[in-house]
């Protein structure tokens, strides 16, 4: 790789943790709880615990791999290095399609809170184009803006929790009785949907060329961001269930606004809407950068068109990849709904982490940080959650995976015939 094609190392541990928090908190709090409640009712609390265990396994595998392979591309690179080119392609393509769906979900979440009725999809497209422009001018601006958004979101979540817990009706018995009301299938489906909320640590693992001292920074940032996010999710989930209950949560398009309304803190609703919009923007901002860098790595190996491998000579970002992503996400926004986007995203990302766990399992003892049992649990967990996702997400996901495989087969055949 030539020097002018390398990305600049500018980010420290705090920057990487902040970007991970911006990805996870934005997605989980404001988008995933409602479909999880629809699948499992109060059992989403068990689903949250399952998703957290799988996420920990995946995070530890990613950290272990990132320490050995500190370069852009995440599991796309790890799969190629440890398992083979096809396994790496499968991981990279799964990541790109899953996270592209996440971009659409976050843009739609932003618009649902920030835009008037009838203008939500145009505003969502405008958000994608605007944040793609922010990324275009360099990753340090991404880190600085995400840091501000995370602070705003955490303050808003604190407001919601205080409002809810100081006025929550006593529903603990009802919640306990309803944990298994939808059975284990519903609980596992909720775990798969909630996994969408934890997947932001992948953004850190794809930044191997941009962080300082990646062997130390990436593992520390992944596990720190995941731990902080899990605590926040648990507190907010219990608060929402206690205040509005699982049935209302399943129907809600803005559950945290419903919490402050139910707590007679209606004056706080505009603040919560602002925080939700900021969270969605923070997640979208980090997602655009992460997908661009995995696309860059795949294009460098001709697994995607080579045109996508271009790095801007001044701003040192994969500008062709990010422009293409903005166009594709804009088209998705005009053709999907929020809950469908979340299911499709989870499908792609869980397959991506399946390859991550298998890759980490294959590492030598000298490169290992965690026992192989952790990777076995993570790989099995990913497969179980994938097959329990909503059927539409599975079917559409399989079709898009097949299209990617078909593209690579054609490209290899054309290359061999020359």
Secondary structure, DSSP 4 states (H G I P E B T S, - for coil): --GGGSPP--B-HHHHHHHHHHHHHHHIIIIIHHHHHHHHGGGHHHHHHHHHHHHHHHHHHHHHHHHH--STTTHHHHHHHHT-HHHHHHHHHHHHHHHHHHHHHHHHHHHHHHS-TT-HHHHHHHHHHHHHHHHHT-HHHHHHHHHHHHHHHHHHHHHHHHHHHTT----HHHHHHTTTTTHHHHHHHHHHHHHHHHTTHHHHHTTTTTBSSHHHHHHHHHHHHHHHHHHHHHHHHHHHHHHHHHHHHHH-SSHHHHHHHHTT-GGGHHHHHHHHHHHHHHHHHHHHHHHHHHHHHHHHTTSS-GGGG---TTT-S-HHHHHHHHHHHHHHHTT--HHHHHHHHHHHHHHHHHHHHHHHHTS-GGG-SS-HHHHHHHHHHHHHHHHTS-HHHHHHHHHHHHHHHHHHHHHHHHHHH-
